Amino acid sequence: MDTNIFWYALYVNDAFWVFFLVWEFIRLNFVWATVCLILCVIAMTNTYAYFRCSRQQENIILAIGKKIIASKMEK
């Protein structure tokens, strides 16, 4: 359960910065959009690094991808 909370927190953090990046572009506030872009890159780099270190998480994501591809092939 603790690992799920950890991974969800990482993904929510990425989504948070992507949301604010889009929000600032919509508002045409490019100074804050630049800040959000930098923080978005840092957050995604952090998530990617943890993802590469965790074979378990990599296997879970690959299994989900295989299920999606299999369901597309059946249709």
Summary of the structure (lengths in Angstrom):
residues: 75
radius of gyration: 15.9
end to end distance: 34.4
largest distance: 47.4
contacts: 165
relative contact order: 0.10
helix: 92%
strand: 0%
